[in-house]
């Protein structure tokens, strides 16, 4: 199905210290429907400056770069430009640098060898305010955070006072978000409509002061609402 002519293309900034990779991503994305590459940057400092000047919808961000790395650049951009989403680029899907990028405010991460169609889909997904985070990745994140959680962390002893503002159903939805479940999967498990799930997700993010589902995942892990298996 073609995208409506009135819908603006997603504006993308590509950040990677390897010029050939930047060129490759630019060629792929310039040929993708509904996406326009508005700029490139070779390091975190340039990425921050380009983001400020261009106000892209999505930044494809490498994490390992000289000078200001992608993690600090992500933190700076998402803090200063809340309407700009960041997708972290990594070579390995279990790269702990990528998890640091998520904690810094990224909306998800992708492997650098992601197929072009999947790359374009991911960009459109985060541009709409959703997250790109597979169950495999959330499981690994859970393992990493689980090692750092205090022994007393449990469902009945939350560490953050904001959790008390959530209803029982909203806590249930938060727990399912943390497993990597989509809205459709949550709806199926809770026997409610997707519209109802979207309302619950919005309430959870608003009450906890979180910008997206990825931050919700991190929040749930750090507060022991989900435990390693």
VMD Tcl script that draws the C-alpha trace (Angstrom):
set ca {
  {0.00 0.00 0.00}
  {1.43 3.37 -0.96}
  {1.79 6.13 1.60}
  {-0.49 9.17 1.24}
  {1.01 12.00 -0.76}
  {0.15 14.40 2.04}
  {2.23 12.47 4.58}
  {5.63 14.04 5.10}
  {8.67 11.81 4.62}
  {10.65 10.79 7.69}
  {13.79 12.94 7.85}
  {16.87 10.91 8.81}
  {20.36 11.86 10.02}
  {23.01 9.13 9.60}
  {25.85 9.00 12.15}
  {28.81 6.64 11.72}
  {32.57 7.15 11.73}
  {32.99 4.96 8.63}
  {32.28 6.90 5.45}
  {31.50 3.77 3.40}
  {28.82 2.71 5.88}
  {27.28 6.18 5.85}
  {27.26 6.11 2.06}
  {25.67 2.66 2.04}
  {22.92 3.62 4.47}
  {22.26 6.83 2.54}
  {21.89 4.95 -0.75}
  {19.50 2.45 0.79}
  {17.37 5.04 2.56}
  {17.23 7.50 -0.33}
  {15.60 4.73 -2.32}
  {13.11 3.86 0.42}
  {9.55 5.13 0.27}
  {8.67 7.88 2.71}
  {12.24 8.51 3.91}
  {14.63 11.38 3.19}
  {18.26 11.54 4.34}
  {18.87 15.11 5.46}
  {22.44 14.82 6.73}
  {25.42 12.76 7.85}
  {27.90 12.97 10.71}
  {31.15 11.14 11.48}
  {31.21 11.51 15.27}
  {29.03 12.34 18.25}
  {29.91 16.01 18.39}
  {28.99 16.52 14.76}
  {25.82 14.50 15.30}
  {24.68 16.80 18.10}
  {25.36 19.90 15.99}
  {23.64 18.42 12.93}
  {20.63 17.36 14.98}
  {20.28 20.87 16.38}
  {20.51 22.42 12.93}
  {18.44 19.91 10.95}
  {15.89 18.70 13.54}
  {15.63 15.21 11.98}
  {12.80 12.86 12.88}
  {15.18 9.92 13.34}
  {18.93 9.62 13.94}
  {20.71 6.39 12.98}
  {23.47 6.41 15.60}
  {26.64 4.35 15.74}
  {27.79 3.94 19.36}
  {31.53 3.40 19.03}
  {33.09 6.57 17.63}
  {36.13 8.70 18.53}
  {35.63 11.79 20.65}
  {32.03 12.08 21.81}
  {30.64 8.58 21.38}
  {27.14 7.64 20.28}
  {25.90 7.08 23.82}
  {26.67 10.59 24.99}
  {25.39 12.02 21.68}
  {22.15 10.07 22.11}
  {21.72 11.37 25.65}
  {22.31 14.95 24.49}
  {20.01 14.75 21.47}
  {17.08 13.01 23.16}
  {17.29 15.37 26.12}
  {17.44 18.54 24.03}
  {15.26 17.44 21.10}
  {12.43 15.24 22.44}
  {10.78 14.99 19.01}
  {13.92 13.43 17.51}
  {14.15 9.67 17.91}
  {17.41 7.72 17.94}
  {18.03 4.24 16.55}
  {21.34 2.81 17.73}
  {23.44 0.92 15.17}
  {25.59 -1.96 16.36}
  {27.57 -4.84 14.92}
  {26.37 -7.41 17.47}
  {22.83 -7.62 18.86}
  {24.11 -8.37 22.37}
  {26.49 -5.41 22.41}
  {26.39 -3.80 25.86}
  {27.20 -0.45 24.28}
  {23.83 -0.70 22.56}
  {22.09 -1.24 25.90}
  {23.83 1.86 27.23}
  {22.42 3.70 24.22}
  {18.91 2.57 25.16}
  {19.40 3.83 28.70}
  {20.57 7.14 27.22}
  {17.23 7.57 25.44}
  {17.40 5.62 22.18}
  {14.14 4.15 20.88}
  {15.75 0.86 19.89}
  {18.70 -0.58 18.09}
  {19.51 -2.34 14.85}
  {22.29 -4.50 13.50}
  {24.36 -2.81 10.83}
  {23.59 -5.67 8.45}
  {19.82 -5.30 8.87}
  {18.06 -5.90 5.51}
  {17.07 -2.63 3.76}
  {13.33 -3.30 4.05}
  {13.64 -3.95 7.79}
  {15.75 -0.83 8.23}
  {13.11 1.31 6.54}
  {10.33 -0.29 8.59}
  {12.26 0.36 11.81}
  {12.74 4.01 10.93}
  {9.03 4.47 10.25}
  {8.24 2.65 13.50}
  {10.33 4.87 15.76}
  {9.24 7.99 13.88}
  {5.68 7.17 15.03}
  {6.84 7.06 18.64}
  {7.08 3.30 18.99}
  {10.11 1.19 19.88}
  {12.27 -1.26 17.97}
  {13.26 -3.90 20.49}
  {12.93 -7.63 19.87}
  {12.03 -10.18 22.58}
  {15.55 -11.65 22.26}
  {17.06 -8.25 23.00}
  {14.72 -7.52 25.92}
  {15.54 -10.92 27.40}
  {19.27 -10.16 27.24}
  {18.66 -6.72 28.71}
  {16.78 -8.34 31.56}
  {19.75 -10.61 32.24}
  {22.14 -7.66 32.27}
  {20.01 -5.51 34.56}
  {19.08 -8.48 36.72}
  {22.72 -8.88 37.72}
  {22.69 -5.33 39.07}
  {19.35 -5.34 40.89}
  {19.38 -5.49 44.70}
  {18.41 -8.85 46.15}
  {15.24 -7.43 47.65}
  {13.81 -6.22 44.35}
  {10.43 -7.88 43.78}
  {6.97 -7.18 42.46}
  {5.70 -6.23 45.92}
  {8.61 -3.94 46.81}
  {9.09 -1.40 43.99}
  {12.03 0.94 44.31}
  {10.52 3.97 42.59}
  {7.66 5.90 44.22}
  {6.10 6.59 40.82}
  {5.05 2.96 40.56}
  {2.48 3.57 43.31}
  {0.58 5.80 40.87}
  {-0.03 2.90 38.48}
  {-3.20 0.87 38.62}
  {-2.97 -2.91 38.90}
  {-3.73 -3.26 35.18}
  {-1.16 -0.62 34.25}
  {1.51 -2.48 36.21}
  {0.47 -5.62 34.39}
  {0.84 -3.85 31.04}
  {4.24 -2.48 32.09}
  {5.40 -6.00 32.91}
  {4.30 -7.24 29.49}
  {5.99 -4.30 27.75}
  {9.18 -5.32 29.53}
  {9.01 -8.79 27.98}
  {9.02 -7.26 24.49}
  {5.32 -7.91 23.84}
  {3.63 -5.79 21.17}
  {0.28 -4.07 21.71}
  {-1.43 -6.88 19.82}
  {0.23 -9.53 21.99}
  {-0.63 -7.66 25.18}
  {-4.24 -7.34 24.03}
  {-4.40 -11.06 23.37}
  {-2.96 -11.96 26.77}
  {-5.22 -9.57 28.69}
  {-8.33 -10.23 26.56}
  {-8.82 -6.54 25.74}
  {-8.71 -4.48 22.54}
  {-5.54 -2.96 21.12}
  {-7.10 0.46 21.59}
  {-7.43 -0.26 25.30}
  {-3.81 -1.41 25.43}
  {-2.65 1.79 23.72}
  {-4.52 3.79 26.36}
  {-2.86 1.82 29.16}
  {0.58 2.21 27.58}
  {0.05 5.97 27.26}
  {-1.02 6.18 30.90}
  {2.00 4.18 32.04}
  {4.43 6.42 30.15}
  {2.74 9.59 31.39}
  {2.60 8.53 35.05}
  {6.21 7.37 35.07}
  {7.49 10.33 33.06}
  {8.96 8.11 30.34}
  {9.31 9.03 26.67}
  {8.73 5.62 25.07}
  {8.46 1.85 25.47}
  {12.21 1.36 25.62}
  {12.48 3.57 28.69}
  {9.57 1.61 30.13}
  {11.52 -1.62 29.60}
  {14.58 -0.19 31.35}
  {12.44 1.19 34.18}
  {10.77 -2.17 34.76}
  {14.09 -4.02 34.85}
  {15.78 -1.53 37.15}
  {12.90 -1.66 39.61}
  {12.60 -5.42 39.74}
  {9.13 -5.59 38.15}
  {10.47 -8.29 35.85}
  {12.98 -10.89 36.98}
  {15.66 -12.80 35.06}
  {14.69 -16.35 34.12}
}
mol new
graphics top color blue
foreach p $ca { graphics top sphere $p radius 0.5 }
foreach p [lrange $ca 0 end-1] q [lrange $ca 1 end] { graphics top cylinder $p $q radius 0.2 }
display resetview
